[in-house]
Amino acid sequence: MADEMSAQLVDVQTQLAFQEDMLTALNDRVVAQDLEIRNLRRTLELLHEEMKQKNSTGEDAQLMDMERPPHY
């Protein structure tokens, strides 16, 4: 009986250790994805500002006036 309880305890401890490792790995991944999303948002903001500046100065007026390709 004691051996069975000991084996069950070891099994539960093993599962807990695995879950803790998995949780740490998932947390690390979420942190990395959050950083990547922040960087992508900042890049998008910068590109949006750049496009607004170009549109306001008329630098891309030639591109805007070009005929669209037939697949549009």
Secondary structure, 3 states (H helix, E strand, C coil): CHHHHHHHHHHHHHHHHHHHHHHHHHHHHHHHHHHHHHHHHHHHHHHHHHHHHHHHHCCCHHHHHCCCCCCC
